[in-house]
């Protein structure tokens, strides 16, 4: 895999991100992954067009492994990379790092499918997406 992540986002942990257990609520991690994944989609497509073009990526599946709790104050660095490319889907992985703890705190696997918004059905990954991904990763995906 390419050394530099395709996209990266640093997010500030807010007091309101924590729950009654005094750590960041599990759903917040997924929101951070979603925000980082959107950065990737904006690189593949014209910025601001996700969902407004004929072929758009949709989240088909996501999981997350929580490794360590995060608490306020902290900054979490979220990276997102594509690890596998198929005819109609992209497989991605997000890594979430706590800067306060200087460690990996969660990993999220994601599957994005190409979807034809006009015909309301699965589509092939557009050539332009493949080209942009190969510019970054080479033939490793």
TORPAMAR-50774 format. One line per field, with one value per atom (N, C-alpha, C): residue in three letters; y negated, x, z; residue number from 1; atom name. Coordinates in nm, 2 decimals. Layout:
N
rest (Ala, ...)
yy (Y, ...)
xx (X, ...)
zz (Z, ...)
nr (NUM, ...)
atom (CA, ...)
END
This chain:
141
rest (Unk, Unk, Unk, Unk, Unk, Unk, Unk, Unk, Unk, Unk, Unk, Unk, Unk, Unk, Unk, Unk, Unk, Unk, Unk, Unk, Unk, Unk, Unk, Unk, Unk, Unk, Unk, Unk, Unk, Unk, Unk, Unk, Unk, Unk, Unk, Unk, Unk, Unk, Unk, Unk, Unk, Unk, Unk, Unk, Unk, Unk, Unk, Unk, Unk, Unk, Unk, Unk, Unk, Unk, Unk, Unk, Unk, Unk, Unk, Unk, Unk, Unk, Unk, Unk, Unk, Unk, Unk, Unk, Unk, Unk, Unk, Unk, Unk, Unk, Unk, Unk, Unk, Unk, Unk, Unk, Unk, Unk, Unk, Unk, Unk, Unk, Unk, Unk, Unk, Unk, Unk, Unk, Unk, Unk, Unk, Unk, Unk, Unk, Unk, Unk, Unk, Unk, Unk, Unk, Unk, Unk, Unk, Unk, Unk, Unk, Unk, Unk, Unk, Unk, Unk, Unk, Unk, Unk, Unk, Unk, Unk, Unk, Unk, Unk, Unk, Unk, Unk, Unk, Unk, Unk, Unk, Unk, Unk, Unk, Unk, Unk, Unk, Unk, Unk, Unk, Unk, Unk, Unk, Unk, Unk, Unk, Unk, Unk, Unk, Unk, Unk, Unk, Unk, Unk, Unk, Unk, Unk, Unk, Unk, Unk, Unk, Unk, Unk, Unk, Unk, Unk, Unk, Unk, Unk, Unk, Unk, Unk, Unk, Unk, Unk, Unk, Unk, Unk, Unk, Unk, Unk, Unk, Unk, Unk, Unk, Unk, Unk, Unk, Unk, Unk, Unk, Unk, Unk, Unk, Unk, Unk, Unk, Unk, Unk, Unk, Unk, Unk, Unk, Unk, Unk, Unk, Unk, Unk, Unk, Unk, Unk, Unk, Unk, Unk, Unk, Unk, Unk, Unk, Unk, Unk, Unk, Unk, Unk, Unk, Unk, Unk, Unk, Unk, Unk, Unk, Unk, Unk, Unk, Unk, Unk, Unk, Unk, Unk, Unk, Unk, Unk, Unk, Unk, Unk, Unk, Unk, Unk, Unk, Unk, Unk, Unk, Unk, Unk, Unk, Unk, Unk, Unk, Unk, Unk, Unk, Unk, Unk, Unk, Unk, Unk, Unk, Unk, Unk, Unk, Unk, Unk, Unk, Unk, Unk, Unk, Unk, Unk, Unk, Unk, Unk, Unk, Unk, Unk, Unk, Unk, Unk, Unk, Unk, Unk, Unk, Unk, Unk, Unk, Unk, Unk, Unk, Unk, Unk, Unk, Unk, Unk, Unk, Unk, Unk, Unk, Unk, Unk, Unk, Unk, Unk, Unk, Unk, Unk, Unk, Unk, Unk, Unk, Unk, Unk, Unk, Unk, Unk, Unk, Unk, Unk, Unk, Unk, Unk, Unk, Unk, Unk, Unk, Unk, Unk, Unk, Unk, Unk, Unk, Unk, Unk, Unk, Unk, Unk, Unk, Unk, Unk, Unk, Unk, Unk, Unk, Unk, Unk, Unk, Unk, Unk, Unk, Unk, Unk, Unk, Unk, Unk, Unk, Unk, Unk, Unk, Unk, Unk, Unk, Unk, Unk, Unk, Unk, Unk, Unk, Unk, Unk, Unk, Unk, Unk, Unk, Unk, Unk, Unk, Unk, Unk, Unk, Unk, Unk, Unk, Unk, Unk, Unk, Unk, Unk, Unk, Unk, Unk, Unk, Unk, Unk, Unk, Unk, Unk, Unk, Unk, Unk, Unk, Unk, Unk, Unk, Unk, Unk, Unk, Unk, Unk, Unk, Unk, Unk, Unk, Unk, Unk, Unk, Unk)
yy (0.12, 0.00, -0.13, -0.23, -0.36, -0.41, -0.47, -0.52, -0.63, -0.73, -0.84, -0.81, -0.83, -0.80, -0.89, -0.83, -0.91, -1.03, -1.02, -1.14, -1.13, -1.25, -1.25, -1.37, -1.35, -1.46, -1.46, -1.57, -1.59, -1.65, -1.58, -1.63, -1.65, -1.77, -1.80, -1.72, -1.66, -1.60, -1.71, -1.71, -1.80, -1.74, -1.82, -1.77, -1.69, -1.75, -1.69, -1.56, -1.52, -1.39, -1.27, -1.31, -1.20, -1.16, -1.04, -0.99, -0.97, -0.90, -0.88, -0.79, -0.72, -0.64, -0.72, -0.85, -0.94, -0.92, -0.87, -0.86, -0.89, -0.91, -0.94, -0.83, -0.87, -0.78, -0.71, -0.58, -0.49, -0.55, -0.61, -0.66, -0.78, -0.85, -0.96, -0.92, -0.80, -0.75, -0.73, -0.67, -0.65, -0.78, -0.88, -1.02, -1.07, -1.05, -1.10, -1.02, -0.89, -0.81, -0.86, -0.89, -0.94, -1.07, -1.16, -1.29, -1.27, -1.18, -1.15, -1.08, -0.99, -0.92, -1.02, -1.12, -1.22, -1.30, -1.32, -1.39, -1.30, -1.17, -1.08, -1.10, -1.09, -1.10, -1.23, -1.34, -1.47, -1.47, -1.39, -1.38, -1.29, -1.19, -1.11, -1.18, -1.26, -1.33, -1.48, -1.56, -1.70, -1.74, -1.83, -1.87, -1.91, -1.86, -1.90, -1.83, -1.73, -1.67, -1.53, -1.48, -1.35, -1.35, -1.25, -1.24, -1.32, -1.41, -1.50, -1.47, -1.36, -1.31, -1.18, -1.14, -1.01, -0.89, -0.88, -0.77, -0.83, -0.78, -0.83, -0.71, -0.73, -0.62, -0.62, -0.50, -0.49, -0.39, -0.41, -0.32, -0.20, -0.08, 0.04, 0.12, 0.10, 0.17, 0.10, 0.11, 0.05, 0.13, 0.14, 0.20, 0.11, 0.14, 0.06, 0.15, 0.15, 0.21, 0.10, 0.10, 0.00, 0.06, -0.01, 0.04, -0.02, -0.15, -0.23, -0.34, -0.38, -0.49, -0.62, -0.72, -0.85, -0.94, -1.04, -1.14, -1.28, -1.37, -1.52, -1.56, -1.64, -1.70, -1.60, -1.61, -1.53, -1.57, -1.53, -1.55, -1.41, -1.37, -1.24, -1.25, -1.19, -1.19, -1.07, -1.09, -0.99, -0.98, -0.86, -0.84, -0.75, -0.76, -0.67, -0.63, -0.50, -0.45, -0.35, -0.34, -0.23, -0.12, 0.00, 0.12, 0.22, 0.21, 0.30, 0.24, 0.26, 0.21, 0.32, 0.32, 0.42, 0.35, 0.42, 0.36, 0.26, 0.29, 0.21, 0.16, 0.18, 0.14, 0.11, 0.03, -0.01, 0.04, 0.10, 0.14, 0.05, -0.02, -0.11, -0.08, -0.14, -0.12, -0.26, -0.28, -0.41, -0.37, -0.45, -0.43, -0.56, -0.54, -0.66, -0.66, -0.77, -0.78, -0.89, -0.86, -0.97, -1.04, -1.17, -1.24, -1.25, -1.26, -1.26, -1.13, -1.02, -0.89, -0.84, -0.90, -0.86, -0.71, -0.68, -0.54, -0.53, -0.41, -0.38, -0.35, -0.41, -0.39, -0.31, -0.31, -0.24, -0.21, -0.11, -0.08, -0.05, -0.11, -0.09, -0.04, 0.07, 0.12, 0.07, 0.03, -0.03, 0.03, 0.06, 0.09, -0.01, -0.07, -0.17, -0.12, -0.13, -0.08, -0.20, -0.18, -0.28, -0.25, -0.36, -0.35, -0.46, -0.41, -0.50, -0.57, -0.70, -0.77, -0.79, -0.79, -0.81, -0.68, -0.57, -0.44, -0.36, -0.41, -0.35, -0.21, -0.19, -0.05, -0.06, 0.05, 0.07, 0.03, -0.02, -0.06, -0.02, -0.03, 0.00, -0.12, -0.10, -0.21, -0.29, -0.42, -0.51, -0.50, -0.50, -0.50, -0.62, -0.73, -0.85, -0.82, -0.75, -0.71, -0.62, -0.52, -0.42, -0.50, -0.59, -0.66, -0.74, -0.81, -0.89, -0.81, -0.69, -0.60, -0.54, -0.51, -0.45, -0.56, -0.68, -0.79, -0.79, -0.76, -0.76, -0.63, -0.52, -0.39, -0.31, -0.35, -0.27, -0.15, -0.04, 0.08, 0.17, 0.12, 0.21, 0.23, 0.16, 0.19, 0.25)
xx (0.08, 0.00, 0.09, 0.04, 0.11, 0.13, 0.24, 0.28, 0.19, 0.16, 0.08, -0.07, -0.15, -0.29, -0.36, -0.46, -0.53, -0.59, -0.66, -0.71, -0.69, -0.69, -0.67, -0.75, -0.80, -0.88, -0.84, -0.81, -0.79, -0.91, -0.97, -1.09, -1.07, -1.12, -1.11, -1.22, -1.19, -1.29, -1.36, -1.49, -1.57, -1.62, -1.64, -1.70, -1.83, -1.91, -2.04, -2.03, -1.91, -1.89, -1.89, -1.87, -1.86, -2.00, -2.01, -2.14, -2.13, -2.23, -2.24, -2.12, -2.05, -1.94, -1.81, -1.82, -1.71, -1.60, -1.64, -1.56, -1.64, -1.57, -1.64, -1.74, -1.86, -1.97, -1.93, -1.96, -1.92, -1.97, -2.08, -2.14, -2.05, -1.99, -1.90, -1.79, -1.73, -1.62, -1.66, -1.79, -1.84, -1.87, -1.91, -1.92, -1.79, -1.68, -1.55, -1.51, -1.53, -1.50, -1.58, -1.71, -1.79, -1.74, -1.70, -1.64, -1.51, -1.43, -1.30, -1.33, -1.43, -1.46, -1.52, -1.59, -1.64, -1.53, -1.42, -1.30, -1.25, -1.25, -1.21, -1.31, -1.44, -1.54, -1.52, -1.49, -1.47, -1.35, -1.25, -1.14, -1.17, -1.25, -1.29, -1.38, -1.47, -1.57, -1.54, -1.62, -1.60, -1.66, -1.58, -1.62, -1.76, -1.84, -1.97, -2.08, -2.04, -2.13, -2.18, -2.13, -2.17, -2.32, -2.38, -2.53, -2.60, -2.53, -2.59, -2.54, -2.47, -2.43, -2.49, -2.48, -2.55, -2.49, -2.36, -2.30, -2.24, -2.28, -2.24, -2.20, -2.11, -2.07, -2.17, -2.21, -2.29, -2.23, -2.25, -2.19, -2.28, -2.22, -2.29, -2.27, -2.15, -2.12, -2.01, -2.02, -1.92, -1.91, -1.79, -1.78, -1.67, -1.66, -1.56, -1.51, -1.38, -1.32, -1.27, -1.32, -1.28, -1.16, -1.06, -0.93, -0.91, -0.93, -0.91, -1.00, -1.06, -1.15, -1.08, -1.15, -1.10, -1.18, -1.12, -1.18, -1.14, -1.22, -1.20, -1.09, -1.00, -0.97, -0.87, -0.89, -0.80, -0.82, -0.73, -0.75, -0.73, -0.82, -0.82, -0.79, -0.68, -0.64, -0.71, -0.79, -0.86, -0.80, -0.75, -0.70, -0.79, -0.80, -0.89, -0.82, -0.81, -0.75, -0.83, -0.82, -0.88, -0.78, -0.83, -0.74, -0.77, -0.89, -0.93, -1.03, -1.01, -1.10, -1.16, -1.29, -1.36, -1.44, -1.51, -1.58, -1.69, -1.76, -1.87, -1.85, -1.74, -1.72, -1.58, -1.56, -1.43, -1.43, -1.33, -1.31, -1.21, -1.25, -1.17, -1.15, -1.04, -1.02, -0.98, -1.04, -1.00, -0.93, -0.83, -0.75, -0.77, -0.81, -0.83, -0.72, -0.65, -0.54, -0.56, -0.54, -0.55, -0.41, -0.41, -0.28, -0.24, -0.34, -0.31, -0.25, -0.30, -0.25, -0.14, -0.12, -0.02, -0.04, -0.16, -0.19, -0.31, -0.32, -0.44, -0.55, -0.67, -0.79, -0.90, -0.91, -1.01, -0.98, -1.04, -1.02, -1.16, -1.19, -1.32, -1.30, -1.36, -1.37, -1.49, -1.48, -1.60, -1.60, -1.72, -1.74, -1.83, -1.78, -1.86, -1.90, -2.02, -2.07, -2.10, -2.07, -2.11, -2.26, -2.33, -2.48, -2.52, -2.61, -2.66, -2.78, -2.77, -2.88, -3.00, -2.98, -3.10, -3.17, -3.10, -3.17, -3.20, -3.14, -3.16, -3.12, -2.99, -2.93, -2.78, -2.72, -2.58, -2.52, -2.39, -2.32, -2.18, -2.11, -1.96, -1.89, -1.78, -1.69, -1.65, -1.67, -1.63, -1.48, -1.45, -1.30, -1.23, -1.29, -1.22, -1.18, -1.27, -1.24, -1.12, -1.12, -1.01, -0.88, -0.88, -0.76, -0.71, -0.80, -0.75, -0.70, -0.76, -0.71, -0.57, -0.56, -0.43, -0.32, -0.35, -0.25, -0.19, -0.27, -0.22, -0.15, -0.22, -0.18, -0.10, -0.10, -0.04, -0.12, -0.06, -0.14, -0.16, -0.13, -0.14, -0.29, -0.38, -0.52, -0.60)
zz (0.00, 0.00, 0.00, -0.06, -0.06, 0.08, 0.10, 0.24, 0.29, 0.20, 0.25, 0.23, 0.33, 0.32, 0.21, 0.14, 0.04, 0.09, 0.21, 0.27, 0.42, 0.49, 0.63, 0.69, 0.81, 0.87, 1.02, 1.07, 1.22, 1.28, 1.38, 1.44, 1.59, 1.63, 1.77, 1.85, 1.96, 2.04, 2.12, 2.12, 2.19, 2.32, 2.42, 2.55, 2.52, 2.43, 2.40, 2.32, 2.27, 2.21, 2.31, 2.44, 2.54, 2.59, 2.63, 2.69, 2.84, 2.89, 3.04, 3.09, 3.00, 3.04, 3.04, 3.02, 3.02, 2.91, 2.80, 2.68, 2.56, 2.45, 2.32, 2.29, 2.26, 2.22, 2.09, 2.09, 1.97, 1.84, 1.83, 1.71, 1.65, 1.74, 1.70, 1.61, 1.65, 1.57, 1.42, 1.41, 1.27, 1.20, 1.27, 1.21, 1.16, 1.24, 1.20, 1.07, 1.07, 0.95, 0.83, 0.85, 0.74, 0.68, 0.77, 0.73, 0.65, 0.69, 0.62, 0.48, 0.48, 0.36, 0.26, 0.30, 0.21, 0.15, 0.22, 0.15, 0.04, 0.05, -0.05, -0.17, -0.14, -0.25, -0.33, -0.26, -0.32, -0.41, -0.38, -0.47, -0.59, -0.58, -0.69, -0.79, -0.73, -0.81, -0.81, -0.87, -0.86, -0.72, -0.65, -0.51, -0.51, -0.41, -0.39, -0.47, -0.55, -0.64, -0.60, -0.48, -0.44, -0.42, -0.49, -0.48, -0.59, -0.65, -0.75, -0.90, -0.91, -1.04, -1.07, -1.20, -1.24, -1.16, -1.16, -1.08, -0.96, -0.84, -0.71, -0.62, -0.54, -0.44, -0.32, -0.28, -0.16, -0.07, 0.06, 0.16, 0.17, 0.14, 0.14, 0.27, 0.33, 0.45, 0.53, 0.66, 0.75, 0.88, 0.93, 1.06, 1.14, 1.26, 1.34, 1.45, 1.48, 1.59, 1.68, 1.80, 1.90, 1.98, 1.98, 2.05, 2.18, 2.19, 2.31, 2.32, 2.44, 2.45, 2.44, 2.39, 2.37, 2.46, 2.52, 2.61, 2.57, 2.61, 2.59, 2.69, 2.66, 2.53, 2.45, 2.32, 2.23, 2.09, 2.00, 1.86, 1.80, 1.72, 1.66, 1.51, 1.46, 1.32, 1.26, 1.15, 1.08, 0.94, 0.90, 0.77, 0.70, 0.56, 0.49, 0.36, 0.33, 0.21, 0.15, 0.02, -0.06, -0.06, -0.03, -0.02, -0.13, -0.19, -0.30, -0.39, -0.52, -0.62, -0.69, -0.70, -0.78, -0.89, -0.98, -1.09, -1.04, -0.93, -0.89, -0.75, -0.68, -0.54, -0.51, -0.41, -0.35, -0.20, -0.16, -0.02, 0.04, 0.15, 0.22, 0.36, 0.42, 0.56, 0.62, 0.74, 0.81, 0.94, 0.97, 1.10, 1.18, 1.30, 1.39, 1.50, 1.51, 1.60, 1.70, 1.83, 1.93, 1.94, 1.93, 1.94, 2.09, 2.18, 2.32, 2.37, 2.32, 2.36, 2.27, 2.16, 2.06, 2.03, 1.99, 1.95, 1.87, 1.80, 1.72, 1.82, 1.80, 1.89, 1.82, 1.69, 1.62, 1.47, 1.41, 1.27, 1.22, 1.10, 1.04, 0.89, 0.86, 0.72, 0.65, 0.53, 0.45, 0.31, 0.26, 0.12, 0.06, -0.05, -0.12, -0.26, -0.29, -0.42, -0.51, -0.64, -0.74, -0.77, -0.77, -0.78, -0.88, -0.98, -1.08, -1.02, -0.99, -0.92, -1.01, -1.14, -1.23, -1.25, -1.27, -1.29, -1.16, -1.05, -0.92, -0.91, -0.96, -0.96, -0.95, -0.92, -0.91, -1.05, -1.04, -1.16, -1.15, -1.26, -1.26, -1.21, -1.15, -1.10, -1.22, -1.22, -1.34, -1.36, -1.49, -1.53, -1.46, -1.45, -1.38, -1.24, -1.17, -1.03, -1.02, -1.11, -1.12, -1.15, -1.25, -1.28, -1.16, -1.09, -0.98, -0.87, -0.84, -0.74, -0.78, -0.91, -0.95, -0.95, -0.97, -0.96, -0.83, -0.72, -0.59, -0.54, -0.58, -0.53, -0.63, -0.75, -0.85, -0.88, -0.92, -0.95, -0.83, -0.71, -0.59, -0.55, -0.61, -0.57, -0.69)
nr (1, 1, 1, 2, 2, 2, 3, 3, 3, 4, 4, 4, 5, 5, 5, 6, 6, 6, 7, 7, 7, 8, 8, 8, 9, 9, 9, 10, 10, 10, 11, 11, 11, 12, 12, 12, 13, 13, 13, 14, 14, 14, 15, 15, 15, 16, 16, 16, 17, 17, 17, 18, 18, 18, 19, 19, 19, 20, 20, 20, 21, 21, 21, 22, 22, 22, 23, 23, 23, 24, 24, 24, 25, 25, 25, 26, 26, 26, 27, 27, 27, 28, 28, 28, 29, 29, 29, 30, 30, 30, 31, 31, 31, 32, 32, 32, 33, 33, 33, 34, 34, 34, 35, 35, 35, 36, 36, 36, 37, 37, 37, 38, 38, 38, 39, 39, 39, 40, 40, 40, 41, 41, 41, 42, 42, 42, 43, 43, 43, 44, 44, 44, 45, 45, 45, 46, 46, 46, 47, 47, 47, 48, 48, 48, 49, 49, 49, 50, 50, 50, 51, 51, 51, 52, 52, 52, 53, 53, 53, 54, 54, 54, 55, 55, 55, 56, 56, 56, 57, 57, 57, 58, 58, 58, 59, 59, 59, 60, 60, 60, 61, 61, 61, 62, 62, 62, 63, 63, 63, 64, 64, 64, 65, 65, 65, 66, 66, 66, 67, 67, 67, 68, 68, 68, 69, 69, 69, 70, 70, 70, 71, 71, 71, 72, 72, 72, 73, 73, 73, 74, 74, 74, 75, 75, 75, 76, 76, 76, 77, 77, 77, 78, 78, 78, 79, 79, 79, 80, 80, 80, 81, 81, 81, 82, 82, 82, 83, 83, 83, 84, 84, 84, 85, 85, 85, 86, 86, 86, 87, 87, 87, 88, 88, 88, 89, 89, 89, 90, 90, 90, 91, 91, 91, 92, 92, 92, 93, 93, 93, 94, 94, 94, 95, 95, 95, 96, 96, 96, 97, 97, 97, 98, 98, 98, 99, 99, 99, 100, 100, 100, 101, 101, 101, 102, 102, 102, 103, 103, 103, 104, 104, 104, 105, 105, 105, 106, 106, 106, 107, 107, 107, 108, 108, 108, 109, 109, 109, 110, 110, 110, 111, 111, 111, 112, 112, 112, 113, 113, 113, 114, 114, 114, 115, 115, 115, 116, 116, 116, 117, 117, 117, 118, 118, 118, 119, 119, 119, 120, 120, 120, 121, 121, 121, 122, 122, 122, 123, 123, 123, 124, 124, 124, 125, 125, 125, 126, 126, 126, 127, 127, 127, 128, 128, 128, 129, 129, 129, 130, 130, 130, 131, 131, 131, 132, 132, 132, 133, 133, 133, 134, 134, 134, 135, 135, 135, 136, 136, 136, 137, 137, 137, 138, 138, 138, 139, 139, 139, 140, 140, 140, 141, 141, 141)
atom (N, CA, C, N, CA, C, N, CA, C, N, CA, C, N, CA, C, N, CA, C, N, CA, C, N, CA, C, N, CA, C, N, CA, C, N, CA, C, N, CA, C, N, CA, C, N, CA, C, N, CA, C, N, CA, C, N, CA, C, N, CA, C, N, CA, C, N, CA, C, N, CA, C, N, CA, C, N, CA, C, N, CA, C, N, CA, C, N, CA, C, N, CA, C, N, CA, C, N, CA, C, N, CA, C, N, CA, C, N, CA, C, N, CA, C, N, CA, C, N, CA, C, N, CA, C, N, CA, C, N, CA, C, N, CA, C, N, CA, C, N, CA, C, N, CA, C, N, CA, C, N, CA, C, N, CA, C, N, CA, C, N, CA, C, N, CA, C, N, CA, C, N, CA, C, N, CA, C, N, CA, C, N, CA, C, N, CA, C, N, CA, C, N, CA, C, N, CA, C, N, CA, C, N, CA, C, N, CA, C, N, CA, C, N, CA, C, N, CA, C, N, CA, C, N, CA, C, N, CA, C, N, CA, C, N, CA, C, N, CA, C, N, CA, C, N, CA, C, N, CA, C, N, CA, C, N, CA, C, N, CA, C, N, CA, C, N, CA, C, N, CA, C, N, CA, C, N, CA, C, N, CA, C, N, CA, C, N, CA, C, N, CA, C, N, CA, C, N, CA, C, N, CA, C, N, CA, C, N, CA, C, N, CA, C, N, CA, C, N, CA, C, N, CA, C, N, CA, C, N, CA, C, N, CA, C, N, CA, C, N, CA, C, N, CA, C, N, CA, C, N, CA, C, N, CA, C, N, CA, C, N, CA, C, N, CA, C, N, CA, C, N, CA, C, N, CA, C, N, CA, C, N, CA, C, N, CA, C, N, CA, C, N, CA, C, N, CA, C, N, CA, C, N, CA, C, N, CA, C, N, CA, C, N, CA, C, N, CA, C, N, CA, C, N, CA, C, N, CA, C, N, CA, C, N, CA, C, N, CA, C, N, CA, C, N, CA, C, N, CA, C, N, CA, C, N, CA, C, N, CA, C, N, CA, C, N, CA, C, N, CA, C, N, CA, C, N, CA, C, N, CA, C, N, CA, C, N, CA, C, N, CA, C)
END
